[in-house]
Amino acid sequence: MATNKHISRKLRLIKLGRQTKWAPFWTIPKKFGTGKKIHPGRLTAVKRNWRRTKTKA
């Protein structure tokens, strides 16, 4: 990828980076109850890794 990126490409990459983050910690007790111990990554809709799955950006 080029060193100097166009602003539209950077905005797309920023959005994709936000989608792969874990869900906030307070969503676990809200959805499953206070006694459950579940990883916050299970509530993330888009699971993508920079090695496994490439983007069209």
ChimeraX attribute file (.defattr): number of C-alpha atoms within 10 A of each C-alpha:
attribute: neighborCount
match mode: 1-to-1
recipient: residues
	/A:1	4
	/A:2	5
	/A:3	5
	/A:4	7
	/A:5	10
	/A:6	9
	/A:7	9
	/A:8	10
	/A:9	12
	/A:10	13
	/A:11	13
	/A:12	13
	/A:13	15
	/A:14	11
	/A:15	11
	/A:16	16
	/A:17	13
	/A:18	10
	/A:19	15
	/A:20	16
	/A:21	16
	/A:22	16
	/A:23	16
	/A:24	11
	/A:25	12
	/A:26	10
	/A:27	12
	/A:28	19
	/A:29	13
	/A:30	9
	/A:31	10
	/A:32	11
	/A:33	10
	/A:34	10
	/A:35	8
	/A:36	10
	/A:37	10
	/A:38	12
	/A:39	12
	/A:40	15
	/A:41	15
	/A:42	12
	/A:43	16
	/A:44	14
	/A:45	12
	/A:46	14
	/A:47	14
	/A:48	15
	/A:49	11
	/A:50	9
	/A:51	6
	/A:52	6
	/A:53	8
	/A:54	9
	/A:55	10
	/A:56	6
	/A:57	10
